[in-house]
Amino acid sequence: MVIGAETTAKAETLPRGKTIAYWSVTALLAAAILMSGIGQLMRLGGNVELVANLDYPLYVLKILGIWKVLGAIALLVPGFPRLKEWAHAGIFFLMTGAAFSHALADDYGDAGFNLILPLFYAALNIASWALRPKSRKL
């Protein structure tokens, strides 16, 4: 009887732990992407300088900001698994594109911050996608 109880407890603990991990990672990712998008839309926190250093036009801040805000919302809203797949893909492309853009422009920032931060967000995005529950899968 004790063995059966331990097995049952482990079976119930794993999905709960995975759910907690999923929501922790996803909430952190969504908050980071949302704040970044709002910062770009409002041109706060050095966003203008970052875009200027890459020789991109300033209107790209509006495009990226809108995409990020919508992506963060899509990750959190219930249902719509296909939309969530697209949001994860979009966030991955945005973040790896940002890292590559900074690398190709030799704009690494202090201690490589301009590469490390977007790649960290890309890693969070991959973790969120990998941990997602069945209800959020296609």
C-alpha positions in Angstrom: 0.0 0.0 0.0 2.8 2.4 0.8 4.4 1.9 -2.6 1.1 2.7 -4.4 0.7 5.9 -2.3 4.2 7.1 -3.2 3.6 6.4 -6.9 0.4 8.3 -6.8 1.9 11.2 -5.0 4.8 11.4 -7.6 2.4 11.2 -10.5 0.3 14.1 -9.1 3.4 16.1 -8.1 5.1 16.1 -11.5 2.3 17.7 -13.5 1.7 20.3 -10.8 5.5 21.1 -10.7 5.5 21.4 -14.5 2.5 23.6 -14.4 4.1 25.9 -11.8 7.3 26.0 -13.9 5.3 26.8 -17.0 3.4 29.7 -15.5 6.5 31.0 -13.7 8.5 31.1 -17.0 5.6 32.3 -19.1 4.6 35.1 -16.7 8.3 36.3 -16.6 8.5 36.1 -20.4 5.2 37.9 -20.9 6.0 40.6 -18.4 9.5 41.2 -20.0 8.1 41.3 -23.5 5.2 43.5 -22.5 7.4 46.0 -20.8 9.9 46.0 -23.7 7.0 46.6 -26.1 5.6 49.4 -24.1 9.0 50.9 -23.8 9.5 50.8 -27.5 6.0 52.3 -28.2 6.8 55.1 -25.7 10.4 55.4 -26.8 11.7 55.0 -23.3 14.9 53.6 -21.7 17.3 54.1 -24.6 15.2 52.4 -27.2 15.8 55.2 -29.7 19.6 54.9 -29.3 19.4 51.1 -29.7 17.5 51.5 -33.0 19.7 54.3 -34.2 22.9 52.3 -33.4 21.6 49.6 -35.7 20.7 52.1 -38.5 17.1 51.1 -38.4 14.4 53.8 -39.0 12.7 55.0 -35.8 9.2 53.8 -37.0 10.4 50.2 -36.4 9.9 50.9 -32.7 6.1 51.1 -33.3 6.1 47.9 -35.3 8.2 46.0 -32.8 6.3 47.5 -29.8 2.9 46.5 -31.2 4.1 43.0 -32.0 5.5 42.5 -28.5 2.5 43.8 -26.7 0.2 41.5 -28.8 2.5 38.6 -28.4 2.6 39.0 -24.6 -1.2 39.1 -24.5 -1.5 36.1 -26.7 0.7 34.0 -24.4 -1.5 34.8 -21.4 -5.0 34.7 -22.8 -6.8 31.4 -22.4 -7.5 29.2 -25.4 -6.2 29.9 -29.0 -3.4 27.3 -29.1 -2.5 28.2 -32.7 -2.2 31.9 -31.8 0.1 30.9 -29.0 2.3 28.9 -31.4 2.6 31.9 -33.6 3.3 34.2 -30.6 6.1 31.9 -29.5 7.5 31.8 -33.0 7.3 35.6 -33.4 9.0 36.2 -30.0 11.8 33.8 -31.0 12.4 35.5 -34.3 12.2 39.0 -32.7 14.7 38.1 -30.0 17.2 36.2 -32.1 16.9 38.9 -34.8 17.7 41.5 -32.2 20.7 39.6 -31.0 22.0 39.1 -34.6 21.3 42.7 -35.5 23.4 43.9 -32.6 26.2 41.4 -33.3 26.3 42.4 -37.0 26.4 46.1 -36.1 29.2 45.5 -33.5 26.8 47.0 -30.9 27.3 44.6 -28.0 26.6 47.0 -25.2 28.1 46.8 -21.7 29.5 43.3 -21.1 27.5 42.0 -24.2 24.1 43.1 -22.7 22.7 43.8 -26.2 23.3 40.2 -27.1 22.7 38.5 -23.8 19.3 40.0 -22.9 17.5 39.1 -26.2 19.0 35.6 -26.1 17.9 35.2 -22.5 14.4 36.1 -23.6 14.6 33.6 -26.5 15.6 30.9 -24.0 12.7 31.8 -21.7 10.5 31.6 -24.8 11.7 28.1 -25.7 11.3 27.0 -22.0 7.7 28.4 -22.0 6.9 26.6 -25.2 8.4 23.3 -24.1 6.7 23.4 -20.7 3.2 24.3 -22.1 0.3 22.1 -21.0 -1.7 20.0 -23.4 -4.5 22.6 -23.5 -2.0 25.0 -25.1 -0.7 22.6 -27.7 -2.1 22.0 -31.2 
